[in-house]
Amino acid sequence: MSARRVLATWARVLRQLRADPRSVVLLLVAPSALLALFAWLFEGTGRFGRVGPVVLALFPFVVMFLVTSVTVLRERRSGMLERLLTTPLRRGELLAGYALAFGTAALVQAVVTVALAVGPLGLEVSGSPALLALVAVVDALLGTTTGLLASAFATTEFQAVQLMPVLVFPQVVLGGVFVPREAMGPVQQAISDVLPLSYAVQAAQAVATGASEGAVWRPLGVVAACILLAVALGATTLRRRTP
Amino acid sequence: MFDGFSLDVSAGCITGVIGPSGCGKTTLLRAVVGVQRTTSGTVEVLGLPAGSPELRRRVAYATQVASLHDDLTVAVNLRHLAALLGAPRDDVDDMLTATDLRAQAQQQVSTLSGGERHRASLAAALLGHPEVLVLDEPTVGLDPELRRDLWALFRHLRDGGATLLVSSHVLDEAMRCDDLVLLRDGRAIAQGTPREVLREAGASDPEEAFLALVAADRARSRSAS
């Protein structure tokens, strides 16, 4: 693993993001706007305290899934991936560079969104806001790595975008957002148990309710394991030799 | 794809791979770079199996569709590739000069003309002074003046010790190479210096030679079946 090549990839992907200012604005403003909408909707009901942290956990996942799957798909289809893999760049270095770049974007997004939530929107978090931001960044990385994997199964950008609801909505429905996981039937709970987003939601809720540190770190560890699994699977889809 | 195909490319020469579209030029070049999945046969470059990690700094490849990041400037694209190769930073300026792209250095690749794009891709392939350059149709769509300059650059690189493998479907380019391979349907139907190929075909210009060799090959395969 060469730090120079990882950093070169990191800088390049960030430059590509910066070259598209409208996307950057959407990346930073869209989650905040949605959060503000929820705060307004639930004003005075006290329910924003429950929904807010979940939105903070879900949004980075969805946004980073889309950004990464489209970016990587473009790279695959333009022949750029093949060109890059004829250089000394290793697949692991490319993936690390990607994760670092989108992780950086996610960090900025999380800081902006969490600051807005706990500041002007008055979201009450019993745990530390920094921990909530960390949960958001880890979820964003899960989105990045799943998006990378998904890009291997799409041949057009249209398909890549459509994979998002297929992969995300079932996880939102069964992830304990609408119905608490404890209130689900045994089959629903079993499915929920194997969905990575369930743990992302759990970690965010644990921070919000001020549960013990273990209640935050355990689900977060599961999400981290899913990230590693997605990276390993994603790496096998980045082939140097193609027909 | 290839049928009983054997080809030796001489080091320190410009070898032209000539043939009509779909004859297997790109597949052959990709096999040399090591990105083509091969089912049988061996390809060795500089004594190592094609695509070996040790070769990735020594062999460079410019694809037919210029592979650069559209949303970045020419200079940023080249600096990124130079960093991946571990090439000195001066290389970027040198290659921009060599391909006459200094004026376009700060321009986004998506705004370049077809010819400029091609040259930028070539500049990227030249970074780090590779020993072997594999160029897929590097001069397609370029005006005559630029084509002449690029061939002068190719000869300059060869004189510096580099080996070039250049594909083209433009037959007059064939005459500029040191060695030629004529491909048809995945088979080499003629090999040798341009002079030898012309003599074998009994023709005076490459176009005539190519047509004669293809006709002879077609007749041969017909009588064989």
Chai-1 contact restraints between the chains, C-beta under 6 A:
chainA,res_idxA,chainB,res_idxB,connection_type,confidence,min_distance_angstrom,max_distance_angstrom,comment,restraint_id
A,R5,B,L84,contact,1.0,0.0,6.0,A-B,restraint_1
A,A8,B,H80,contact,1.0,0.0,6.0,A-B,restraint_2
A,A8,B,A83,contact,1.0,0.0,6.0,A-B,restraint_3
A,A8,B,L84,contact,1.0,0.0,6.0,A-B,restraint_4
A,R12,B,H80,contact,1.0,0.0,6.0,A-B,restraint_5
A,R15,B,L72,contact,1.0,0.0,6.0,A-B,restraint_6
A,Q16,B,D71,contact,1.0,0.0,6.0,A-B,restraint_7
A,A19,B,D71,contact,1.0,0.0,6.0,A-B,restraint_8
A,G79,B,T63,contact,1.0,0.0,6.0,A-B,restraint_9
A,G79,B,V65,contact,1.0,0.0,6.0,A-B,restraint_10
A,G79,B,S67,contact,1.0,0.0,6.0,A-B,restraint_11
A,M80,B,S67,contact,1.0,0.0,6.0,A-B,restraint_12
A,E82,B,V35,contact,1.0,0.0,6.0,A-B,restraint_13
A,R83,B,S67,contact,1.0,0.0,6.0,A-B,restraint_14
A,T86,B,V33,contact,1.0,0.0,6.0,A-B,restraint_15
A,T86,B,Y61,contact,1.0,0.0,6.0,A-B,restraint_16
A,T87,B,R56,contact,1.0,0.0,6.0,A-B,restraint_17
A,T87,B,L84,contact,1.0,0.0,6.0,A-B,restraint_18
A,T87,B,L85,contact,1.0,0.0,6.0,A-B,restraint_19
A,P88,B,R56,contact,1.0,0.0,6.0,A-B,restraint_20
A,P88,B,R57,contact,1.0,0.0,6.0,A-B,restraint_21
A,L89,B,L84,contact,1.0,0.0,6.0,A-B,restraint_22
A,R240,B,V35,contact,1.0,0.0,6.0,A-B,restraint_23
A,R241,B,V35,contact,1.0,0.0,6.0,A-B,restraint_24
A,R241,B,R37,contact,1.0,0.0,6.0,A-B,restraint_25
A,P243,B,R37,contact,1.0,0.0,6.0,A-B,restraint_26
